[in-house]
Structures are given as structure tokens and as C-alpha cells.
Amino acid sequence: MKDRVRAIAPATVANIGPGFDVLGLALDGPYDQVEAERTEDGLVTLVDITGDDGALPRSAQDNCVGAAAQAVLTTFGGPGAGVRLWLHKGLPPGSGLGSSAASSVAAAVATAAVICPEVAAPGLLDATREGERLATGSPHPDNVAPSLLGGLVACVVREQGRVEALSLPVAEGLVIVTASPEMQIPTEESRAVMPDRYGLEDVVANMSRVAGLVSGFASGDLDRIGSCLQDRLATPYRKELIPGFESVMQAAMEAGAVGGGISGAGPTLFAVTDARRKGAAVGAAMVEAFAAVGLPSVARVSPIDARGARLVGPDWTPGD
């Protein structure tokens, strides 16, 4: 057992078209980092945060990293077990890339490494959800699960609300392009625009497309992925919160993407393609389309991160 460790956790695309609150996908960058140091004072202390321009709460009880670490201590820690935390933000908050999830996951993994290293990653899922509960008001699993486990994950609700995260197969070579405009959409606002009830036809359409999407990712069938990314539950309502949604997605398709949609609660939009070079063209087209409606944006071209959250050395840098 080490006294001090560093963990990283990747950005994610949640929902992935029709998979609202069920599907999530880990991206190869950007990453949040959390260092954890074991103490014997029984406390969770947030020592410092960098990379957030002072936007995040500095007290452990008000920050998702503190909530996730406390959940690990409560579940697995012995008498007097405590932890000191350092958070470095690599993800932009409120972007739809799972910023709070990555922080929560990195904190849980780092804390577990110095408190209970025998606990495997799946056993930390509930602790990471406590970070999401504090950050968003609800313990959504669809960002934390892929950030924790890597790859494509389905969050299955079992009896009494228990959530099981199922890792699903993903073919090699798929590339995810994200374009993040300079605006924020709080998760609560994004959920508030959705209706309370849906027609049976819309529900069945989404269920069938989730099945097709999972099959497409497993086989690498780009045509199937593209045809199954359409969403009838969240996107028709959430897209109104994102200026230029239709034109940005059209630009992505014309540049070589097979389909895409809103990443998480937005405003980041994502697109799927099959090569880095093609991904760069897709990203440039999406940035240009956002600029046409007055929104600067940042595009990222990312393979799928199959490893998820993990411990790294002190000299780790993005790209390692």
C-alpha cells in the first residue's frame, strides 16, 4: 500500500444518441487528475485545485472529489482512515464531457489505492456516483461508469435501484470527434427541458436503436452506428439549448462523420468516424459551423479509451 498516489480519469460521451442515462463511452483525453495521500485523522481534506481558474469549490464537503473520497472511506476505510486530495482539472466544467464524473472517479480510484487497494474498480462505482450526486443533484451512472471502467458501458438498473455497469465490446479504429462551444449548460437545465411522458412509438424507436448501436460498435459497422444514433427522447428538446446544433451536425456529416449528437447534457456535440485524419476534418468543420453562429469552440479527436481510470506516475502527461 502506497501513502501517496496519482490517478487519472478520462472524459466521456454519455447517452450516445438514443442511450439516455444508459450508455456511456470513455475518450482518450482529456483527463482529470487527483493525487491522494493517506492520513490517520479520519478526514477528507481538499488541499488544492489547479486548472479550473478558481471556479470550483475549495472545501471537500462542497466538491465532488470530497464526496467520492468520503464514500470510499465510509464503505472501505478503517478507524481513523483519512485522505488529503489534490485535483488538477483537464476537463472544462459544464461542457457535457463528464467533468464532475472524471473528478469523482479519479478521486475514488486514488483514495482506494491508499486506503483499500484490494478493491477492484467495479466496486468503486457507487462511491463515484456520490460525487455526481453532489455535483448534479442525482447519482447518474452513465458518465462515471465509462470513466471508471473504460470503453463502452451500459448502466443496467437492477432491483432496488442498484446499478450494474456492463462493459460492452468495441471494434478497433473508431474515432470520436467532439466540439465544445464556449458556453455551459448545467445538467439540471438540460433535464428540465425534457417532457415527463413519451409516446410508445418514440420509446420503441429508441430501444431498437440502442440495440443496433451496441451491435454496430461491437462489429465496427459504421453504417449501422450512423443509422442508430438518432434519438427521439432527449435530443429534440435539448438541441434548442445549443445554438447552431443542426448546422454543426450537418457540417460534421459532410466532412465524413457517420452520425453524432449531444454529448451528455451538452453543449459539446460529438461525431463518429473511423480515422484520425478524417476526424481532424470533421472537427474543423464543426468548429467552423459553430463560429458561423458566433460561438468559438474547441474540437478534439479521440480514440476510445479502453482502460478507464488508472494510477499513473508523477511524470505522467496527456498522451502517455
C-alpha positions in Angstrom: 0.0 0.0 0.0 1.4 3.4 -1.0 1.0 6.5 1.1 0.5 8.9 -1.9 -0.7 8.2 -5.5 -1.9 9.9 -8.6 -5.0 8.7 -10.6 -6.3 9.9 -13.9 -9.9 9.5 -15.2 -11.0 10.2 -18.8 -13.6 12.4 -20.4 -16.8 10.7 -21.5 -19.6 10.9 -24.0 -22.8 9.9 -22.2 -26.2 8.9 -23.8 -24.6 8.4 -27.2 -27.6 9.2 -29.2 -30.6 7.0 -28.1 -29.0 5.6 -24.9 -30.3 8.2 -22.5 -28.9 7.6 -19.0 -27.8 4.1 -20.1 -24.8 4.2 -22.5 -21.5 6.0 -22.0 -18.2 5.9 -23.8 -14.7 6.8 -22.5 -12.5 9.1 -24.6 -8.7 9.1 -24.8 -8.4 12.6 -23.3 -8.8 15.0 -21.8 -8.3 13.7 -18.3 -8.7 14.9 -14.7 -6.0 14.0 -12.2 -6.3 13.5 -8.5 -3.5 12.9 -6.0 -4.3 11.2 -2.7 -2.3 11.0 0.4 -3.3 8.7 3.3 -3.8 10.3 6.7 -4.8 9.0 10.1 -7.1 11.9 11.1 -10.3 10.4 9.7 -10.9 13.5 7.5 -11.2 14.2 3.8 -9.2 17.4 3.0 -9.0 19.1 -0.3 -5.6 20.7 -0.3 -5.6 22.4 -3.8 -7.2 22.6 -7.2 -5.5 23.7 -10.4 -6.7 24.1 -13.9 -10.2 25.4 -13.1 -9.5 29.2 -13.0 -10.9 29.3 -9.4 -14.3 28.2 -10.5 -14.7 25.1 -8.3 -15.5 24.9 -4.5 -12.3 24.6 -2.4 -13.9 22.8 0.5 -14.0 19.0 0.4 -17.6 18.8 1.5 -18.7 21.0 -1.4 -16.7 19.4 -4.1 -17.4 16.1 -5.9 -13.9 14.8 -5.2 -14.6 15.1 -1.5 -17.9 13.3 -1.8 -16.4 10.4 -3.8 -13.4 10.1 -1.4 -15.7 10.2 1.6 -17.9 7.4 0.2 -14.8 5.2 -0.3 -13.7 5.9 3.3 -17.2 5.2 4.7 -17.5 1.9 2.8 -14.0 0.6 2.9 -11.9 2.6 5.4 -11.0 1.5 8.9 -11.0 3.6 12.0 -9.1 6.9 11.6 -8.5 6.4 7.9 -8.4 9.8 6.1 -7.1 11.3 2.9 -5.7 14.6 1.6 -6.5 15.4 -2.1 -5.1 17.5 -4.9 -7.2 18.0 -8.0 -6.0 19.1 -11.4 -8.7 19.8 -13.9 -8.1 18.8 -17.5 -11.8 18.9 -18.5 -13.8 22.1 -18.9 -16.7 22.2 -16.4 -20.2 22.2 -17.7 -19.2 21.1 -21.2 -21.0 17.8 -21.4 -17.8 15.7 -21.3 -18.3 14.4 -17.8 -16.2 16.9 -16.0 -17.6 16.2 -12.5 -17.6 12.5 -13.3 -13.9 12.4 -14.2 -13.1 14.3 -11.0 -15.2 11.9 -8.9 -13.7 8.8 -10.5 -10.1 10.0 -10.2 -10.7 10.8 -6.5 -12.3 7.4 -5.8 -9.6 5.5 -7.5 -6.8 7.5 -5.8 -8.4 7.2 -2.4 -9.0 3.5 -2.8 -5.3 3.0 -3.8 -4.1 4.4 -0.4 -7.0 3.0 1.7 -8.2 -0.2 0.3 -6.1 -1.3 -2.8 -7.7 -4.7 -2.8 -11.0 -3.2 -4.0 -11.3 -3.6 -7.8 -12.6 -0.8 -10.0 -16.2 -2.0 -10.3 -16.5 -1.9 -6.5 -16.0 1.8 -6.6 -19.0 2.6 -8.8 -21.3 3.6 -6.0 -18.7 5.9 -4.5 -18.2 7.7 -7.8 -21.9 8.2 -8.1 -21.9 10.1 -4.8 -19.6 12.7 -6.4 -22.2 13.0 -9.2 -25.0 13.3 -6.7 -23.3 16.3 -5.1 -22.3 17.9 -8.5 -25.6 17.4 -10.4 -28.2 16.6 -7.8 -28.6 13.0 -8.9 -26.2 10.0 -8.9 -26.3 9.4 -12.6 -24.0 6.5 -13.6 -23.7 7.0 -17.3 -20.6 9.3 -17.1 -18.8 7.8 -14.1 -19.2 4.2 -15.3 -17.2 4.5 -18.5 -14.7 6.9 -16.9 -14.1 4.3 -14.3 -14.1 1.2 -16.5 -13.1 2.5 -19.9 -14.6 1.6 -23.3 -18.4 1.4 -24.0 -20.5 0.8 -20.9 -24.2 0.1 -20.4 -25.7 1.0 -17.0 -28.3 -1.6 -16.1 -30.7 -0.8 -13.2 -31.4 -3.8 -11.1 -33.7 -4.4 -8.1 -34.0 -1.6 -5.5 -32.3 0.8 -7.8 -28.9 -1.0 -7.8 -26.9 -0.2 -10.9 -24.6 -2.7 -12.7 -22.1 -1.4 -15.2 -21.7 -3.8 -18.1 -18.6 -3.4 -20.3 -19.5 -3.9 -24.0 -17.2 -4.8 -26.9 -15.9 -2.1 -29.2 -14.2 -2.6 -32.5 -10.8 -1.1 -33.1 -10.4 2.0 -35.3 -13.4 4.0 -34.2 -12.8 7.7 -33.6 -14.9 10.2 -31.6 -14.8 13.9 -32.5 -16.1 16.4 -30.0 -16.7 20.1 -30.5 -17.1 22.1 -27.3 -18.5 25.6 -27.7 -17.7 28.4 -25.2 -20.9 28.1 -23.2 -22.2 26.0 -20.4 -25.4 24.1 -19.9 -26.0 22.9 -16.3 -27.3 19.3 -16.2 -30.4 20.5 -14.2 -31.3 22.9 -17.0 -30.8 20.3 -19.7 -33.0 17.9 -17.9 -35.7 20.5 -17.2 -36.5 20.9 -20.9 -37.4 17.2 -21.3 -41.0 16.1 -21.1 -42.3 13.9 -18.3 -44.0 11.4 -20.6 -43.3 10.0 -24.0 -45.3 8.2 -26.7 -44.8 4.5 -27.1 -43.6 4.9 -30.7 -40.7 7.1 -29.5 -39.7 4.7 -26.7 -39.7 1.7 -29.0 -37.7 3.6 -31.6 -35.0 4.5 -29.1 -34.9 0.9 -27.7 -34.4 -0.6 -31.1 -31.6 1.9 -32.0 -29.8 1.2 -28.7 -29.7 -2.5 -29.7 -28.4 -1.6 -33.2 -25.9 0.9 -31.8 -24.4 -1.7 -29.4 -24.1 -4.1 -32.3 -22.5 -1.5 -34.5 -19.9 -0.6 -32.0 -19.0 -4.3 -31.5 -18.7 -5.0 -35.2 -17.3 -1.6 -36.3 -20.2 -1.3 -38.7 -20.1 2.5 -39.4 -23.3 2.5 -41.4 -25.2 0.8 -38.6 -23.7 3.1 -36.0 -24.7 6.1 -38.1 -28.3 4.9 -38.6 -28.8 4.1 -34.9 -27.5 7.4 -33.4 -30.8 9.2 -33.9 -32.5 10.0 -30.7 -36.2 10.7 -30.0 -36.2 11.2 -26.2 -33.6 13.9 -25.3 -32.1 15.5 -28.5 -35.3 17.0 -29.9 -35.7 19.1 -26.7 -32.0 19.7 -25.7 -30.9 20.8 -29.1 -32.8 24.0 -28.7 -30.3 25.0 -25.9 -27.4 24.7 -28.3 -27.1 27.5 -31.0 -26.2 26.0 -34.4 -27.0 22.4 -33.5 -28.4 21.5 -36.9 -25.7 23.3 -38.9 -22.8 21.8 -36.8 -24.1 18.3 -37.2 -24.7 18.8 -40.9 -21.1 20.1 -41.3 -19.8 17.0 -39.4 -21.7 14.6 -41.8 -20.5 16.5 -44.9 -16.9 16.2 -43.6 -17.0 12.4 -43.2 -18.8 11.6 -39.9 -21.4 8.9 -40.0 -23.5 10.5 -37.3 -23.4 12.1 -33.9 -25.4 14.0 -31.3 -25.2 15.8 -28.0 -22.6 14.6 -25.5 -24.2 14.2 -22.1 -26.2 17.3 -21.2 -24.3 19.4 -23.8 -23.3 21.8 -25.1 -20.5 19.6 -26.5 -21.5 17.8 -29.7 -19.9 14.5 -30.8 -19.5 12.7 -34.1 -18.3 9.3 -35.0 -15.8 8.4 -37.8 -13.1 5.9 -38.5 -9.8 7.6 -38.9 -7.8 10.4 -37.2 -7.2 12.2 -40.4 -10.9 12.2 -41.2 -11.6 13.1 -37.6 -9.5 16.3 -38.0 -11.5 17.3 -41.0 -14.8 16.7 -39.1 -13.6 18.6 -36.1 -12.5 21.6 -38.2 -15.9 21.6 -40.0 -17.8 21.6 -36.6 -15.7 24.5 -35.3 -16.3 26.5 -38.4 -20.1 25.8 -38.1 -20.1 26.9 -34.5 -18.2 30.1 -35.5 -20.8 30.9 -38.1 -23.4 31.3 -35.2 -21.0 33.3 -33.1 -19.7 30.6 -30.8 -15.9 29.9 -30.5 -15.4 26.2 -29.9 -12.6 23.6 -29.4 -12.5 20.3 -31.3 -10.9 17.2 -30.1 -10.2 14.0 -32.0 -10.1 11.0 -29.6 -9.9 7.2 -30.0 -11.9 5.3 -27.4 -10.1 4.8 -24.1 -10.4 1.1 -23.3 -8.5 1.4 -19.9 -10.6 3.9 -18.0 -9.3 5.4 -14.7 -5.9 4.3 -13.5 -2.9 5.1 -11.4 0.0 6.9 -13.1 3.4 8.1 -12.1 4.2 11.7 -11.1 5.7 12.4 -14.5 2.6 11.3 -16.5 1.5 13.7 -19.2 -1.6 13.6 -21.5 -0.8 11.3 -24.5 1.2 8.8 -22.4 
